[in-house]
Amino acid sequence: MTDLKDIPLRKIIHVDMDAFYASVEQLDNPDLRGLPIAVGGGGTRGVISAASYEARKFGVRSAMSGVLARQKCRDLIFVKTRFDRYKEISKQIRAIFFDYTDLVEPLSLDEAYLDVTQNKKGHPSASMLAEEIRQRIFDEVGLTASAGISINKFIAKVASDYNKPNGQKTVNPEEVLDFLEALDIRKFYGVGKVTAEKMYQLGIFTGKDLKDQTLDFLNERFGKSGQFYYNVVRGIHLSEVKPNRIAKSVGAERTFSNNLTSEIFMLEKLDHIAEELERRLKNYSIAGKTITLKIKYSDFTTQTRSKTLSYFVSAKSLIFETAKELLYQEKLKNSVRLLGISLANLNTKKGTEKPDKKVVSVQLKFDF
């Protein structure tokens, strides 16, 4: 059985920007500072992309409908999304990361893993490096960030949420097992709402409860995820920081101001979506074989229909024709509020990834 002391330990920092989209809007418009704002979500059918901490106090959250958010916070201010601006700020932040290590794995515009086991500053303390990085982001960009620091990506990710906003938490090697045992199962990264409810029904409420279960028990009830849960609660997560994460899929989607009730009305929308997807594929210089049509109905249930071709495609015409075929594959269950098209099984090659630096195996006494 693998033991924590037998695996390579790394110094991993997970940096997570605080309410990123909303904070950028407050940065660019000082009149919005200190006020409850929601990015996106305007109109009768909008969905919120991000909420400021002032709005979160009222229960406003991302992915919430604008109508519900308004009910929770009467003074909520809606601002339009500006993804070009968010990408611009994200590039500035990543430039800071690369001053410390080339092992940077972005998860999105507002968060990334950094492996600082061997770093450009030659500094032995990952905690102090995280503090310096956060200070530089504030001084040079004007935004706050939170960070988690530990021996692997999983624990660093969990830790970064502990002292938000504008804080950090380090889980030292000798603290890992106690930290995980005391952790509420809902805070385990990768355990969603449905899985958490299932675990509750099995009497699993904390990491300690999870650790008490056998591998056979977890495999029987959680399938392939059983091994993952068995390992991570013991501090074992071998995934390395990968500087060039290869995209598994590329997609585009649109939410409509009015529900669509007929496939005929949807064809024009799909044509525009296919055109946007073609543009994104050209930006990445990639193509794919598996085309998936996403349909979100007015009752918020979602359905996907997929088809895998025998050749790679990136042209709008072929994507649209396949999406059209999928649309007519079976009768719609209800009126439709959102359509999306994505392309997977891409022609990206693992050989294009930069090799990770060698990680030295060390004992649990590890300077953090």
C-alpha positions in Angstrom: 0.0 0.0 0.0 1.4 3.4 -0.9 2.2 5.6 2.0 2.6 9.4 2.1 6.2 9.2 3.2 7.0 7.1 0.2 5.8 9.5 -2.5 7.5 12.5 -4.1 6.5 15.7 -2.3 6.3 18.9 -4.2 5.8 22.6 -3.2 2.6 23.5 -4.9 0.9 26.9 -4.8 -2.7 27.3 -6.0 -3.5 31.0 -6.7 -7.1 31.9 -6.9 -8.2 35.5 -7.7 -10.9 37.0 -5.5 -14.2 37.5 -7.3 -12.1 38.1 -10.4 -14.6 39.4 -13.0 -16.4 41.6 -10.4 -13.1 42.8 -9.0 -11.9 43.9 -12.5 -15.1 45.9 -12.9 -14.7 47.6 -9.6 -11.0 48.2 -10.4 -11.9 49.9 -13.7 -14.9 51.8 -12.3 -14.2 53.2 -8.8 -17.8 54.1 -8.4 -18.6 50.4 -8.1 -16.3 49.7 -5.3 -17.9 48.6 -2.1 -21.2 48.0 -3.9 -23.0 44.7 -4.6 -22.5 44.0 -8.3 -23.1 41.1 -10.7 -21.3 40.5 -13.9 -23.8 39.4 -16.5 -27.2 38.3 -15.6 -29.0 41.4 -16.9 -32.4 41.1 -18.5 -35.2 38.6 -17.7 -33.2 35.5 -18.7 -29.6 36.3 -17.9 -27.3 34.2 -15.8 -24.7 35.7 -13.6 -21.0 35.0 -14.4 -19.6 36.5 -11.2 -20.7 38.4 -8.1 -18.7 40.8 -5.9 -18.2 39.9 -2.2 -20.7 42.7 -1.3 -23.3 40.8 -3.4 -22.3 37.4 -2.0 -23.4 38.5 1.4 -26.9 38.5 0.2 -26.6 35.0 -1.3 -25.9 36.1 -4.9 -23.7 33.5 -6.7 -22.3 32.8 -10.1 -24.6 30.6 -12.3 -27.6 32.1 -10.6 -30.4 33.6 -12.7 -30.4 37.4 -12.7 -34.1 37.4 -11.6 -33.3 35.3 -8.5 -30.3 37.4 -7.7 -32.4 40.6 -7.9 -34.8 39.1 -5.4 -32.0 38.3 -3.0 -30.4 41.8 -3.3 -32.7 44.7 -4.4 -29.7 47.1 -4.8 -27.8 44.7 -7.0 -26.0 46.4 -9.9 -25.6 44.5 -13.2 -22.6 45.1 -15.4 -21.9 43.6 -18.8 -19.1 41.0 -19.2 -15.9 42.1 -20.8 -13.9 39.0 -21.5 -11.3 40.8 -23.5 -10.5 42.9 -20.5 -10.5 39.8 -18.2 -8.0 38.0 -20.5 -5.8 41.1 -20.6 -5.6 41.2 -16.8 -5.1 37.5 -16.6 -2.1 37.7 -18.9 -0.5 40.3 -16.6 -1.0 38.0 -13.6 0.4 35.0 -15.4 3.5 37.1 -16.3 4.1 37.5 -12.6 3.8 33.7 -12.1 6.4 33.0 -14.7 8.9 35.2 -12.8 8.9 32.5 -10.2 8.6 29.2 -12.1 8.0 27.9 -15.6 5.7 25.2 -14.1 2.5 27.1 -14.3 -0.8 25.3 -15.0 -3.7 27.7 -15.6 -7.1 26.3 -14.8 -9.0 29.4 -16.0 -8.5 33.1 -16.3 -8.5 33.5 -12.6 -6.7 30.6 -11.1 -3.5 28.5 -11.6 -1.2 26.0 -10.0 2.5 26.8 -9.6 5.1 24.2 -8.8 7.9 26.1 -6.9 9.8 23.0 -5.6 12.6 24.3 -7.7 12.0 28.0 -8.4 13.7 30.8 -10.2 14.2 32.8 -6.9 16.0 29.9 -5.3 13.7 30.5 -2.3 13.1 27.5 0.0 9.8 28.7 1.4 6.7 28.2 -0.8 4.6 30.1 1.8 6.8 33.2 1.5 6.8 33.0 -2.3 3.0 32.8 -2.3 2.9 35.9 -0.1 5.2 37.7 -2.4 3.3 36.7 -5.5 0.0 37.9 -4.0 1.6 41.2 -3.0 2.9 41.8 -6.5 -0.5 41.1 -8.0 -1.9 43.7 -5.7 0.8 46.3 -6.4 1.1 45.8 -10.1 -2.4 44.9 -11.1 -4.5 46.3 -8.3 -6.4 43.1 -7.4 -6.3 40.7 -4.5 -5.7 37.0 -4.7 -5.8 34.1 -2.2 -3.5 31.1 -2.2 -3.2 27.6 -0.9 0.2 25.9 -0.4 0.9 22.3 0.2 2.5 19.1 -1.1 0.2 18.4 -4.0 -2.4 20.1 -6.2 -5.4 18.6 -4.5 -4.6 20.0 -1.0 -3.3 23.3 -2.3 -6.6 23.8 -4.2 -8.7 23.0 -1.0 -6.4 25.3 1.1 -6.8 28.3 -1.2 -10.4 28.6 -0.3 -9.8 28.7 3.5 -8.8 32.3 4.1 -10.6 34.1 1.2 -10.6 36.8 0.3 -7.0 38.1 0.2 -5.5 35.4 2.4 -3.6 32.2 2.2 -3.2 28.9 4.0 -0.3 26.5 4.2 -0.8 22.8 4.9 2.7 21.6 5.9 3.6 18.0 5.2 3.3 16.9 8.8 -0.2 18.5 9.0 -1.6 16.9 5.9 -3.3 13.8 7.4 -4.9 15.7 10.3 -6.0 18.4 7.9 -7.7 16.0 5.6 -9.3 13.9 8.4 -10.9 17.0 9.9 -12.1 18.3 6.5 -15.9 18.5 5.8 -16.5 16.2 2.9 -18.2 19.1 1.0 -14.8 20.9 0.9 -13.1 18.0 -0.9 -12.3 19.3 -4.4 -14.1 16.9 -6.8 -17.0 16.1 -4.5 -20.0 17.8 -5.9 -23.4 18.3 -4.3 -24.8 15.0 -5.6 -21.8 13.0 -4.4 -21.8 14.8 -1.0 -25.5 13.8 -0.5 -24.6 10.2 -1.4 -21.8 10.2 1.1 -24.0 11.7 3.8 -26.4 8.8 3.3 -23.5 6.4 3.8 -22.5 8.1 7.0 -19.5 9.9 5.5 -19.4 13.5 6.7 -15.6 14.2 7.2 -12.3 13.1 5.8 -12.0 10.8 8.8 -15.2 9.1 7.9 -14.0 8.7 4.3 -10.7 7.3 5.4 -12.4 4.6 7.5 -13.9 3.1 4.3 -12.2 0.3 2.5 -11.1 0.6 -1.2 -13.6 -2.1 -2.1 -16.4 -0.2 -0.4 -15.6 3.0 -2.3 -15.1 1.3 -5.6 -18.5 -0.5 -5.2 -20.4 2.7 -4.5 -18.4 5.3 -6.5 -17.0 3.4 -9.4 -13.8 4.8 -10.9 -13.8 7.7 -8.4 -13.5 5.3 -5.5 -9.7 5.0 -6.0 -9.4 8.8 -6.2 -11.3 9.3 -2.9 -9.3 6.5 -1.2 -6.0 8.1 -2.2 -6.6 11.8 -1.7 -7.9 11.5 1.9 -4.5 9.9 2.6 -2.7 12.8 1.0 -1.8 10.9 -2.2 -2.4 12.9 -5.4 0.3 12.3 -8.0 -0.9 14.7 -10.7 2.0 17.0 -11.7 1.7 20.7 -12.6 1.5 20.7 -16.4 2.5 23.9 -18.1 0.7 23.1 -21.3 -2.6 21.6 -20.5 -4.1 20.1 -23.6 -7.7 21.2 -24.2 -10.1 18.2 -24.3 -12.8 20.1 -26.1 -13.7 23.5 -27.5 -17.2 24.8 -27.6 -19.6 27.8 -28.0 -23.1 28.3 -26.7 -25.9 30.9 -26.5 -28.8 31.6 -24.1 -31.8 33.1 -25.8 -33.9 36.0 -24.7 -37.0 34.0 -25.5 -37.5 30.2 -25.4 -37.4 28.5 -28.8 -40.2 26.0 -29.5 -39.3 24.6 -33.0 -36.2 23.2 -34.6 -36.7 25.5 -37.5 -36.2 28.5 -35.3 -33.0 26.9 -33.9 -31.2 26.5 -37.2 -30.2 30.1 -37.6 -28.9 30.1 -34.0 -26.9 27.0 -34.6 -25.4 28.5 -37.7 -24.1 31.5 -35.6 -22.9 29.2 -32.9 -21.0 27.0 -35.5 -19.4 30.2 -36.9 -18.2 31.2 -33.4 -16.9 27.7 -32.8 -15.0 27.7 -36.1 -13.4 31.0 -35.1 -12.2 29.6 -31.8 -10.8 26.4 -33.5 -8.8 28.6 -35.9 -7.4 30.6 -33.0 -6.2 27.3 -31.4 -5.2 25.8 -34.8 -7.0 22.6 -33.9 -9.7 20.3 -35.2 -11.8 17.4 -33.8 -13.8 14.4 -34.6 -16.6 14.3 -32.0 -19.3 16.9 -32.3 -21.7 17.4 -29.3 -25.0 19.4 -29.4 -26.0 20.7 -26.0 -29.7 21.5 -25.4 -30.9 23.2 -22.2 -34.6 23.3 -21.8 -36.9 25.9 -20.2 -37.1 23.7 -17.1 -33.2 23.9 -16.9 -32.7 20.2 -17.7 -29.9 19.6 -20.1 -29.5 17.0 -22.9 -26.5 16.3 -25.0 -26.3 14.4 -28.4 -23.0 13.5 -29.9 -21.6 12.0 -33.1 -18.0 11.0 -33.9 -16.8 11.3 -37.4 -14.0 9.3 -39.1 -12.0 12.5 -39.9 -11.0 15.7 -38.2 -13.2 18.8 -38.9 -12.9 22.5 -38.0 -15.0 24.1 -40.8 -18.3 25.8 -39.9 -20.2 24.0 -42.7 -19.4 20.5 -41.5 -19.9 21.4 -37.8 -23.3 23.0 -38.6 -24.5 20.1 -40.7 -23.6 17.6 -38.0 -25.3 19.7 -35.3 -28.4 20.0 -37.5 -28.4 16.2 -37.8 -28.2 15.8 -34.1 -30.9 18.4 -33.5 -33.4 16.3 -35.6 -32.1 13.1 -34.1 -35.1 13.0 -31.7 -38.0 15.1 -30.7 -37.5 18.0 -28.3 -38.7 17.5 -24.8 -39.7 21.1 -24.1 -39.0 24.6 -25.3 -35.3 25.5 -25.4 -33.5 28.3 -23.6 -29.9 27.4 -24.6 -28.0 25.7 -27.4 -24.4 24.9 -27.6 -21.9 23.0 -29.9 -18.6 21.6 -28.8 -15.9 19.6 -30.5 -13.9 16.9 -28.8 -11.5 14.1 -29.7 -9.1 16.9 -30.8 -6.0 16.5 -32.9 -3.8 17.9 -30.1 -0.7 15.8 -29.4 0.7 15.1 -26.0 4.2 15.3 -27.6 3.7 19.1 -27.7 3.7 19.4 -23.9 6.8 20.7 -22.2 8.5 18.1 -20.1 8.0 18.6 -16.4 11.0 19.2 -14.3 12.3 16.3 -12.2 10.8 16.2 -8.7 13.0 15.0 -5.9 11.6 12.6 -3.3 12.0 14.0 0.2 11.0 13.1 3.7 8.1 14.7 5.6 10.4 17.3 7.1 10.0 19.7 4.2 10.6 23.5 4.5 7.4 25.2 3.5 
